[in-house]
Amino acid sequence: MILGIPSQIAVLLALIFGLAGGYIIRQVLAALRATHAESKAQSIISDARSKAQDVLLEAKNSALKALEESKKEEKDRLAQLSRIENLLTRKESELEQRSKELGQEKDVLRSKADEIRTIKADIDQTRSRQITELERIAGLNRETAKTELVSKLEEEYKDELYKRVRKLETENRDEFEKKAREIVTLAVQRYAGSHIGDSMTTVVNLPSDEVKGKIIGKEGRNIKAIERLTGVDIIIDDTPEALIVSGFDPVRRQIAKLAIDKLIADGRIHPAKIEEMVEKAKNEINDKIREAGEAALFETGVGVVDPKLTYLLGRLAFRTSFGQNVLLHSVEMTHIAGMLASELGADVSLAKKGALFHDIGKAVDHEVQGTHVEIGRKILQKFNMDPKVVQAMEAHHDEYPYAILEARIVQAADAISGARPGARKDSVEIYLKRLEDLERIANSFEGVEKTYAIQAGRELRIFVTPTRVDDLGAIKLAKDVARKIEEEMKYPGEIKVNVIRETRAIEHAR
């Protein structure tokens, strides 16, 4: 134990000396690091100061250079502004000088204008005095003298005027008419449809005269029921094995005929059965109407349209005009219009649609107020038809202007279809009335001696008094008569007005 004490002290002393030595060494190392860091900091500061001086020097150089450039630009701008100022001063001086000159010229022109107005007033006064003096000397006023001068010139150059008018009328007309005839003839020849006249009555054939009694019924109740349900008149006369259905509506006549045929085939004829058969006949006729409309669209190649419009088109199959079936007439027109449009370079599809639907208003004109043209326009507009189709169909009776070429083609096709021999027929009363109207219109003109309507009203021959109507007057008379016929009459096709002026020189040799 006692021996161990010094060794412990030695260890303790060694520890103390070791700690002290380590501290001293640490301090020495710290001082060395501080000295190194200070030296490094001084070096960085020195470098930074050197770089700052370089940057400052460069900035001063750049500033001096920019200052010099700005001074140079300012000098250039001042020089440019000086030049502009001098130019503006010179322009201003020139403008002031020009303004003075214009003012002087304006004063000169104003004085000249005043002088001209004064001279013109003097000339007008002088002219007025001269005209007044001439009228006093001649004993005629200005209008009377003008009229007499024109009359004398017309009288003097009457033959020359007549020759010029005839030349203007005949020049190239032969060639145009030849070409027009070729086109129309080709169109008519390519389509040759049959014509079936229709009337206001329909004949129903009976198997025997005994059926007449069944149709009449007890106290006429059967025939009254048929007339009430169909809206037609049933005429039973002495004609063997036949009765007549009379009515203005072809659809009603056809329904009545079909119902009577069904009643005869069934054998049971009484009011209840009549009502049943009339209803069946109506349904069948409606089916036929739709089929007729679809067939017309297919035959003409117009294409599919609204089903309601197709139905209205089919109704035309039971509508007549001057004895001509309207649907057949429309189909025929469509073919002719298509061929005319093809020959003339027009829109074929548009012309065909305008022709097919030109009389669509006649399908309901007995139910709707207005002309069939106006009704047809409203129908086509309601079904959103192309406005050009409406323009093509609306002018075929001259109620509307010819807005497009196809409108004239439709009108021409209508005239061709209606004027073909056998296409239409008039009653004797209408025919005679037309002839009377033609002769009345011609006789209303001065100088007409005799008038004859010939060729079924297709030509009007007018004989004039040669001493009252000269050659030039005959030409004017023909035009005036034709214009008045167009304004006052309605007729199919065209009417030729032929004015005849005949002078005879008769002498006898003895």
Secondary structure by P-SEA (a helix, b strand, c coil): cccaaaaaaaaaaaaaaaaaaaaaaaaaaaaaaaaaaaaaaaaaaaaaaaaaaaaaaaaaaaaaaaaaaaaaaaaaaaaaaaaaaaaaaaaaaaaaaaaaaaaaaaaaaaaaaaaaaaaaaaaaaaaaaaaaaaaaaacccaaaaaaaaaaaaaaaaaaaaaaaaaaaaacaaaaaaaaaaaaaaaaaaabbbbbbbbccbbbbbbcccccccccccccaaaaaaaaaaccbbbbbcccccbbbbbcccaaaaaaaaaaaaaaaaaccccaaaaaaaaaaaaaaaaaaaaaaaaaaaaaaccccccaaaaaaaaaccccccccccaaaaaaaaaaaaaaaaaaacccaaaaaaaaaaccccccccccccccaaaaaaaaaaaacccaaaaaaccccccccccccaaaaaaaaaaaaaaaccccccccaaaaaaaaaaaaaaaacccccccccccccccbbbbbcccccccaaaaaaaaaaaaaaaaaccccccbbbbbbbbbbbbbbbcc
